[in-house]
Amino acid sequence: MSLKARLQDDMKTAMRARDTARLSAIRLLLAAIQQKEVDAQTTLDDSGVAAVVEKQLKQRRDSASQYAAGGRADLEAKERFEISVLETYMPAGLSDDEIDAAIASALASTGATTPADMGKVMAQLKPALAGRADMAQVSARVKAALTA
């Protein structure tokens, strides 16, 4: 079953269970997927859907941190719940060792030695790790490896 079909089935299940919070989160995600498909004039496969889920997760995390800083615990809790719902649709994450191995491989294949080479390394890592690792953390690890 494709990720998009699973989302639609989960939406129907949430409707039947009258789980309005979960239903709302799933509908927002499906709307973002549909918007991406309309913009690109194509149908997204599982990797494209995962990219949309990842983008939505990043937006929710940013919103939750801003709500926390602003003292809006109610809105922060709503965002945290949506994050928990969206995370169920992400592929299994990579371990720290697997991420480090991918970084080492990218550094070796690109011949990167200075922070100025970071773009080449990240360009190689992004397609391989997208949706399976937090790219902000990967970027920080690459930067640390290049400055060491």
N, C-alpha and C positions, 0 to 999 in steps of 0.2 A: 504494500500500500504506500502510495506517495505521501510525502509530508503534507502537501496541500489537501489531499483527500482525508488524511488523518485529522487535520484541523477542522474540516467541514463536519466530519463525524463527531468530533468532540464538541463542536458548536451545537449540533442537534441534541447531544446528550445533555449539555448544560441547559438547553431550552427545556427539555423534558423534566429535568431536576429542579428547574426554576432557580438555578444558581446564577443570579444576575451579575455578580461581580466577575465570575469566571467567563460568562457569556460576553460581557462587555470587553474584557481583555482579548478574547479570541476574535470578536468582531473587528476590533481596532487593528489587529494583526492582519486579518483577511482583507480589510480595506487597504492597508498599506501594500499588501501583495498585489491586489487588483490594480492599484494606482501605478505600481512599478510595471506591471504588465501592459497597461494602457500606454504609459510613457514610452516603453521600449517596443511597443507593438509586437509582442511575442508572448508566449506562454513560458513561465518560469519552471525550470526543473528543480529538483530537490536542493541543489547547491545554490541556486538563485533565491529560493525561498529561505534557505538558511541564512543567506546574506541579509535579507530583509529582517529576519528575526533578530540577527545580531545588531543591526542598526536600531531596531526598536528597543532592544535591551539597553543599548548605550544611551538612548534618549531617556529611558525610564530611570537609569542609574543617575544621570545628570540631574534630572528633575527631582529625584528623591534627595540627593545631596543638597540641592538648593532649598527644598522645602524644609529639610532639617536645619539648615543654617538660618532660615527665616522663622523658625519656631512653629511651623505648621505640621504638627505630628499627625493630624488626621490625613492630610494629603500625602505625607510621606508614607504612611501605612498603606494607603491605596496604591501608590507607585510600587512599594515593596511587594505587595500581593501580585500585581501585574508582572513584576519581574519573576516571581516564583512560577507563575503560569507560563510565561514565555520560555523560561529556561527548560521546561519539559520538552520543548520542540527543537532544542539544539542537539547536534550530534555529540557523542561522548567526547569530553575534553581530553587533551593530551596531558601526560604527566610532565613534571618539571624536567625529568631526565630526557624525555622524548623531545621536548622543546629545545633543551640545550644541545642535543645531538643534531637537530635540524639547523640550529644557528651555526654550530661548528662546521657542518657540511656546506652551508651557504657561504660562510667566511672563506672556506678553502676553495670552493669553486669560483668565487668572484675575485679572489686574491686581495680582498679588502684588508687594509692594515691601519687606516686612519679614520677618524670620524667623518671625513669628507666622503668616504666610500659608503656611508650608511644607506644612502638611497638605493644603490645597486643591491645591497644585501636585503633590504626590506622588499624591494621589487621581486626578488626571488622567493622570499619567505611568505609573502602575503597570499599568493594562490595556494600554497601548500598548507598553510596553517589557518586560513580564514574559516571562522565558524567553529574551530576546534581549540583556539587559544585566544586570550585577550591580547590583541595586537598592541595595545599600549604597553603592556608588560613585556611583550616580545621586543618592542622598540627600546625599552629601557635596558633590557639585557644585552641587546646588540650594541647599544651605545657604551655600556660598561665594558663589554668585550673589546671594543675598538679603542677605548681610552686606556685600557690596562696595559 
